[in-house]
Amino acid sequence: MINQYRFICFLLVIFLLEGSNSLIAQEALGKISCICIDAGHGGKDPGAISGKLREKDITLAIALKLGKMVKNAYPDLNIVYTRTKDVAVDLRERGRIANKAKAQLFISIHVNKFSKSSVRGVETYVLGLHKSEASFQVAMKENEAIHYEEDYSVKYDGFDPKKTESYIMFNFLKNSHLKNSMEFAVPIQKELIARTRMPDREVRQAGFIVLMDVGMPAVLIETGFISNPSDQKILMSESGQTNIARAIFAAFQTYKNNVERNSVVLTGGLDEQKQILQAQKQKISTEEKKGVEKVVTISGRNDLFYAIQVASSKTQIKDFRYLKLKGKVEVLKGTDRYRYYIKKTSNYEKALEFQQEVRKTVKDCFVIAVYKGKQIAVTEARKLEQKK
């Protein structure tokens, strides 16, 4: 019981640290300038084994191939590796490496194994609560890598990857980057199926320690089953590893293009949760030319309203044509940036409807609340509503 309590505290601390890292990652999310590639296992931790084949060798080969493809296509993009040779790296340290480099994407590469050799296929994971026994088993297997670390029982405050009750603690974690992680995971899975012809074992969620500290969108890819003869041939061959790397690279290009196409559209949910922004009166007006939306400034009203934030930038934005918005764009000038919104309403449920409508063109939009000219948390706004 004491160990469980200690581990809960450990996870809460990680959540707070992850939140601060999230702010850094989201700040730069508009342009992908740094990614972290993690080759699973290494050193004294071989990972899954089948005969002479070792997971740690396969993951490193794929990771290096992927990094080379990214570098050739984007020479200015910074690529950080958790390892580039056969060395051991603690699970938590992998996330810290990515956070320290201020990476905007974390890609962890792994190989699966099962007791039945008939099981095969590829899976892509994001951090979350497992919804199936199969996902749970994969997380348990990968988390067992902590046994190769010195003082792991102290380091992870009694967490035991083999005990089901340990995973109850993951209920306390909130993946602030779940949406963006999923938007990267889906094309990865699609590309892997198309290029390797391996069975589709879908995109899933599970509690992986390696993803727990990561303050950015992150995925863990199980590139096939080393225990299956057909998958094994792909995993051990140069061409197979290259195809896997190409699949991940193609998905990365898709994700990168989507993010940068909406470079001023932020996943600013943490602002709503963690900050109450100081709004100032700011007069910004632009002439309506050729479909350019007119940007107006809110006056210092004393009323409460909800709206849909569609963009945010440190500098003023004058042209919103690329967002294909319907309606007037208004702006809040905070202490650190301009925040643009549309679809004002005094009704929260109506705001949620507006959000679904706007998401057809701006996927990363979200509901904000404004009271007396200042942005406040939506939860606080709902309380104010109830008092009226």
C-alpha positions as CSV (number, residue, x, y, z in Angstrom):
1,M,0.0,0.0,0.0
2,I,2.8,2.4,0.9
3,N,4.5,1.6,-2.4
4,Q,1.3,2.3,-4.3
5,Y,1.0,5.7,-2.5
6,R,4.6,6.6,-3.3
7,F,4.1,5.7,-7.0
8,I,0.9,7.8,-7.2
9,C,3.0,10.8,-5.9
10,F,5.7,9.9,-8.4
11,L,3.2,10.0,-11.3
12,L,1.6,13.3,-10.1
13,V,5.1,14.9,-10.1
14,I,5.7,13.5,-13.6
15,F,2.4,14.9,-14.7
16,L,3.3,18.4,-13.5
17,L,6.7,18.2,-15.1
18,E,5.2,16.9,-18.3
19,G,2.7,19.8,-18.3
20,S,5.6,22.4,-18.2
21,N,7.4,20.5,-21.0
22,S,4.1,20.5,-23.0
23,L,4.0,24.2,-23.0
24,I,7.5,24.3,-24.5
25,A,6.7,21.7,-27.1
26,Q,3.4,23.4,-28.1
27,E,5.0,26.8,-28.3
28,A,7.0,25.5,-31.2
29,L,4.5,23.1,-32.6
30,G,3.8,25.4,-35.6
31,K,7.0,24.3,-37.3
32,I,8.7,20.9,-36.8
33,S,12.3,21.7,-36.3
34,C,13.4,18.9,-34.0
35,I,12.4,15.2,-33.5
36,C,13.6,12.5,-31.2
37,I,14.0,8.9,-32.5
38,D,14.2,6.2,-29.9
39,A,15.6,2.8,-30.7
40,G,14.0,0.5,-28.1
41,H,16.2,-1.5,-25.6
42,G,20.0,-1.7,-26.0
43,G,23.1,-2.8,-24.1
44,K,22.4,-5.5,-21.6
45,D,18.7,-5.3,-22.4
46,P,18.2,-7.3,-25.7
47,G,14.5,-6.9,-25.8
48,A,12.6,-9.6,-27.6
49,I,14.7,-12.6,-28.8
50,S,14.2,-15.3,-31.4
51,G,17.2,-17.5,-32.0
52,K,20.0,-15.1,-32.9
53,L,17.7,-12.2,-33.6
54,R,17.5,-9.5,-31.0
55,E,15.0,-6.7,-30.8
56,K,17.6,-4.1,-29.8
57,D,19.6,-4.7,-33.1
58,I,16.5,-4.4,-35.3
59,T,15.2,-1.3,-33.6
60,L,18.5,0.5,-33.9
61,A,18.8,-0.4,-37.6
62,I,15.4,1.0,-38.4
63,A,15.9,4.1,-36.2
64,L,19.2,5.0,-38.0
65,K,17.6,4.4,-41.4
66,L,14.6,6.6,-40.5
67,G,16.9,9.3,-39.2
68,K,18.9,9.3,-42.4
69,M,15.7,9.6,-44.5
70,V,14.5,12.6,-42.5
71,K,17.9,14.3,-42.6
72,N,18.2,13.9,-46.4
73,A,14.7,15.4,-46.9
74,Y,15.1,18.1,-44.3
75,P,18.7,19.0,-43.8
76,D,17.9,21.8,-41.3
77,L,15.8,19.6,-39.1
78,N,17.5,18.6,-35.8
79,I,17.4,14.8,-35.2
80,V,18.1,13.6,-31.6
81,Y,18.6,9.9,-31.0
82,T,18.2,8.3,-27.6
83,R,21.0,5.9,-28.8
84,T,23.0,5.4,-31.9
85,K,24.8,2.3,-30.8
86,D,24.3,-0.8,-28.7
87,V,24.2,0.9,-25.3
88,A,21.7,0.8,-22.4
89,V,19.4,3.9,-21.8
90,D,17.0,4.0,-18.9
91,L,13.3,4.2,-19.9
92,R,12.8,7.6,-18.2
93,E,16.0,9.0,-19.5
94,R,14.7,8.5,-23.1
95,G,11.9,11.0,-22.5
96,R,14.3,13.4,-20.7
97,I,16.6,13.4,-23.8
98,A,13.7,14.4,-26.0
99,N,12.5,17.1,-23.5
100,K,16.0,18.6,-23.1
101,A,16.3,18.9,-26.9
102,K,12.9,20.5,-27.0
103,A,11.8,18.0,-29.6
104,Q,8.4,18.3,-31.1
105,L,7.9,14.6,-31.8
106,F,9.0,11.4,-30.1
107,I,9.2,8.2,-32.1
108,S,9.9,5.0,-30.2
109,I,10.6,1.9,-32.3
110,H,10.1,-1.6,-31.0
111,V,9.5,-5.3,-32.0
112,N,6.8,-7.5,-30.7
113,K,6.8,-11.1,-29.5
114,F,4.1,-13.6,-28.6
115,S,4.0,-17.2,-27.3
116,K,2.0,-18.3,-30.4
117,S,4.1,-18.0,-33.6
118,S,1.0,-17.6,-35.7
119,V,0.4,-14.1,-34.3
120,R,1.8,-11.3,-36.6
121,G,1.3,-7.8,-37.6
122,V,2.1,-4.2,-36.8
123,E,0.7,-1.9,-34.0
124,T,1.1,1.8,-33.2
125,Y,0.6,3.0,-29.7
126,V,0.1,6.2,-27.9
127,L,0.2,6.8,-24.1
128,G,-3.2,6.0,-22.5
129,L,-5.2,3.5,-20.7
130,H,-5.2,0.1,-22.3
131,K,-8.6,-1.0,-23.6
132,S,-7.7,-4.6,-24.4
133,E,-5.8,-7.4,-22.7
134,A,-3.5,-7.6,-25.8
135,S,-2.5,-3.9,-25.4
136,F,-1.9,-4.4,-21.7
137,Q,0.3,-7.4,-22.3
138,V,2.4,-5.4,-24.8
139,A,2.9,-2.6,-22.3
140,M,3.8,-5.0,-19.5
141,K,6.4,-6.7,-21.7
142,E,8.0,-3.4,-22.8
143,N,8.0,-2.0,-19.3
144,E,9.9,-5.0,-18.0
145,A,13.0,-3.3,-19.5
146,I,13.2,-1.5,-16.1
147,H,14.5,-4.7,-14.6
148,Y,17.8,-4.1,-16.4
149,E,18.2,-0.8,-14.7
150,E,20.1,-0.4,-11.4
151,D,17.9,0.4,-8.4
152,Y,14.8,0.2,-10.5
153,S,12.6,-0.4,-7.5
154,V,13.8,2.8,-5.9
155,K,13.8,4.7,-9.2
156,Y,10.2,3.9,-10.0
157,D,9.0,3.9,-6.5
158,G,7.9,0.3,-6.3
159,F,6.3,0.1,-9.7
160,D,6.3,-3.6,-10.8
161,P,5.6,-4.1,-14.6
162,K,4.4,-7.6,-13.9
163,K,1.7,-6.6,-11.4
164,T,-1.7,-5.6,-12.7
165,E,-2.3,-3.3,-9.7
166,S,0.7,-1.1,-10.7
167,Y,-1.1,0.0,-13.8
168,I,-4.0,1.5,-11.9
169,M,-1.6,4.4,-11.3
170,F,-1.9,5.3,-15.0
171,N,-5.4,6.6,-14.2
172,F,-3.7,9.6,-12.7
173,L,-1.9,10.5,-15.9
174,K,-3.4,12.8,-18.5
175,N,-1.8,12.7,-22.0
176,S,-1.9,16.3,-23.0
177,H,-0.7,15.4,-26.5
178,L,-3.1,12.5,-27.1
179,K,-4.9,14.3,-30.1
180,N,-1.6,15.1,-31.9
181,S,-0.1,11.8,-31.0
182,M,-3.1,10.1,-32.6
183,E,-2.8,12.3,-35.7
184,F,0.7,10.9,-36.2
185,A,-0.1,7.4,-35.2
186,V,-2.9,6.9,-37.7
187,P,-0.8,7.6,-40.8
188,I,2.1,5.5,-39.4
189,Q,-0.2,2.5,-39.1
190,K,-1.6,3.1,-42.6
191,E,1.8,3.4,-44.2
192,L,3.2,0.3,-42.4
193,I,0.3,-1.8,-43.7
194,A,0.6,-0.5,-47.2
195,R,4.4,-0.9,-47.4
196,T,5.0,-4.1,-45.5
197,R,1.8,-6.0,-46.2
198,M,1.7,-7.2,-42.6
199,P,-1.6,-7.5,-40.8
200,D,-3.2,-4.4,-39.3
201,R,-3.3,-4.7,-35.5
202,E,-4.6,-1.1,-35.3
203,V,-3.7,2.0,-33.4
204,R,-4.0,1.5,-29.6
205,Q,-3.4,3.1,-26.2
206,A,-1.4,1.6,-23.4
207,G,0.6,2.6,-20.3
208,F,4.2,2.7,-21.5
209,I,6.8,4.1,-19.1
210,V,9.0,5.2,-22.0
211,L,6.2,7.6,-23.1
212,M,5.3,8.8,-19.6
213,D,7.8,11.6,-19.3
214,V,7.6,12.8,-22.9
215,G,6.4,16.4,-23.2
216,M,5.4,16.3,-26.8
217,P,3.3,14.2,-29.2
218,A,4.7,10.6,-29.0
219,V,4.2,7.2,-30.5
220,L,5.5,3.7,-29.8
221,I,5.6,1.4,-32.9
222,E,5.6,-2.4,-32.7
223,T,7.0,-3.1,-36.1
224,G,6.2,-6.8,-36.2
225,F,6.5,-10.0,-34.3
226,I,10.0,-11.5,-34.0
227,S,8.2,-14.7,-33.0
228,N,6.4,-15.1,-36.4
229,P,8.4,-16.5,-39.3
230,S,6.8,-14.2,-41.9
231,D,7.3,-11.0,-39.8
232,Q,10.8,-12.2,-38.9
233,K,11.9,-12.3,-42.5
234,I,10.8,-8.6,-42.9
235,L,12.4,-7.5,-39.7
236,M,15.8,-9.1,-40.3
237,S,16.2,-8.1,-43.9
238,E,17.7,-4.9,-45.1
239,S,14.8,-4.3,-47.5
240,G,12.3,-5.0,-44.8
241,Q,13.9,-2.6,-42.4
242,T,14.1,0.0,-45.1
243,N,10.4,-0.4,-45.9
244,I,9.5,0.1,-42.3
245,A,11.6,3.2,-42.0
246,R,10.1,4.5,-45.2
247,A,6.6,4.0,-43.9
248,I,7.4,5.9,-40.7
249,F,9.1,8.6,-42.7
250,A,6.1,9.0,-45.1
251,A,3.8,9.3,-42.1
252,F,6.1,11.9,-40.6
253,Q,5.9,13.9,-43.8
254,T,2.1,13.8,-43.7
255,Y,2.1,14.9,-40.0
256,K,4.7,17.6,-40.6
257,N,2.8,19.1,-43.6
258,N,-0.4,19.1,-41.6
259,V,1.1,20.9,-38.7
260,E,3.0,23.5,-40.7
261,R,0.0,24.1,-43.0
262,N,-1.8,25.3,-39.9
263,S,1.3,26.8,-38.3
264,V,-0.5,29.4,-36.3
265,V,-3.2,27.1,-35.1
266,L,-2.2,25.9,-31.7
267,T,-3.2,22.9,-29.5
268,G,-3.5,25.4,-26.7
269,G,-5.6,23.4,-24.3
270,L,-3.0,23.8,-21.5
271,D,-3.4,27.6,-21.7
272,E,-7.1,27.0,-20.9
273,Q,-6.2,24.7,-18.0
274,K,-3.1,26.3,-16.6
275,Q,-3.2,30.0,-17.3
276,I,-5.7,32.8,-16.9
277,L,-4.5,35.2,-19.5
278,Q,-4.4,39.0,-19.0
279,A,-6.2,40.5,-22.0
280,Q,-5.6,44.1,-23.0
281,K,-7.5,46.5,-25.2
282,Q,-6.0,46.3,-28.6
283,K,-7.4,47.8,-31.8
284,I,-6.5,45.8,-34.9
285,S,-8.3,46.4,-38.1
286,T,-7.7,45.3,-41.6
287,E,-9.5,46.1,-44.8
288,E,-11.6,43.4,-46.3
289,K,-9.9,42.6,-49.5
290,K,-10.6,39.7,-51.7
291,G,-12.1,37.6,-49.0
292,V,-9.7,38.6,-46.2
293,E,-11.6,38.4,-42.9
294,K,-11.9,41.6,-40.9
295,V,-10.2,41.3,-37.5
296,V,-11.8,43.4,-34.7
297,T,-10.9,43.9,-31.1
298,I,-13.3,43.1,-28.2
299,S,-14.3,46.1,-26.1
300,G,-14.0,45.9,-22.4
301,R,-17.5,44.2,-22.0
302,N,-18.5,43.0,-18.6
303,D,-20.3,40.0,-20.0
304,L,-19.3,36.3,-20.2
305,F,-19.1,34.5,-23.5
306,Y,-17.7,31.4,-25.1
307,A,-15.9,31.3,-28.5
308,I,-13.9,29.0,-30.7
309,Q,-10.1,29.8,-30.8
310,V,-8.8,29.1,-34.3
311,A,-5.3,30.6,-34.2
312,S,-2.7,32.1,-32.0
313,S,0.5,33.9,-32.8
314,K,3.2,36.2,-31.2
315,T,2.7,38.6,-34.1
316,Q,-0.5,39.9,-35.6
317,I,-2.2,37.9,-38.3
318,K,-3.9,39.8,-41.0
319,D,-4.9,37.2,-43.6
320,F,-7.1,34.3,-42.6
321,R,-8.1,33.1,-46.0
322,Y,-6.2,29.9,-45.7
323,L,-8.4,28.8,-42.8
324,K,-11.5,29.1,-44.9
325,L,-13.5,30.5,-42.0
326,K,-17.1,31.6,-42.0
327,G,-17.7,34.5,-39.8
328,K,-15.9,37.5,-38.2
329,V,-12.5,36.8,-36.6
330,E,-11.9,38.6,-33.3
331,V,-8.8,38.9,-31.2
332,L,-7.7,38.8,-27.6
333,K,-4.3,40.4,-26.9
334,G,-2.7,38.4,-24.0
335,T,0.6,39.0,-22.3
336,D,2.5,36.8,-24.7
337,R,0.5,36.5,-27.9
338,Y,-2.6,37.3,-30.0
339,R,-5.4,34.8,-29.8
340,Y,-8.0,34.7,-32.6
341,Y,-11.5,33.4,-32.2
342,I,-14.9,33.2,-33.9
343,K,-18.5,32.1,-33.1
344,K,-19.2,33.9,-29.9
345,T,-22.1,32.6,-27.8
346,S,-23.3,32.8,-24.2
347,N,-24.2,29.2,-24.2
348,Y,-21.6,26.5,-23.6
349,E,-23.5,23.7,-25.3
350,K,-23.8,25.9,-28.4
351,A,-20.1,26.6,-28.2
352,L,-19.5,22.8,-28.4
353,E,-21.7,22.6,-31.5
354,F,-19.8,25.5,-33.1
355,Q,-16.5,23.7,-32.3
356,Q,-17.6,20.6,-34.2
357,E,-18.6,22.8,-37.1
358,V,-15.3,24.8,-37.2
359,R,-13.2,21.6,-36.8
360,K,-14.3,20.7,-40.4
361,T,-11.7,23.3,-41.5
362,V,-9.6,23.9,-38.4
363,K,-8.9,20.6,-36.7
364,D,-7.0,22.1,-33.7
365,C,-9.7,24.7,-32.7
366,F,-11.1,24.6,-29.1
367,V,-13.6,26.3,-26.9
368,I,-12.4,29.3,-24.8
369,A,-14.2,31.5,-22.3
370,V,-13.9,35.3,-21.9
371,Y,-15.2,37.3,-19.0
372,K,-14.8,41.1,-18.7
373,G,-12.3,41.1,-21.6
374,K,-10.1,38.4,-20.1
375,Q,-9.7,34.8,-21.0
376,I,-10.6,32.5,-18.1
377,A,-10.8,28.7,-17.7
378,V,-13.9,27.1,-19.1
379,T,-14.5,25.4,-15.8
380,E,-14.5,28.8,-14.1
381,A,-16.9,30.2,-16.7
382,R,-19.4,27.3,-16.1
383,K,-19.3,28.2,-12.4
384,L,-20.0,31.8,-13.1
385,E,-22.9,30.7,-15.3
386,Q,-24.5,28.8,-12.5
387,K,-24.3,31.8,-10.1
388,K,-26.3,34.0,-12.5
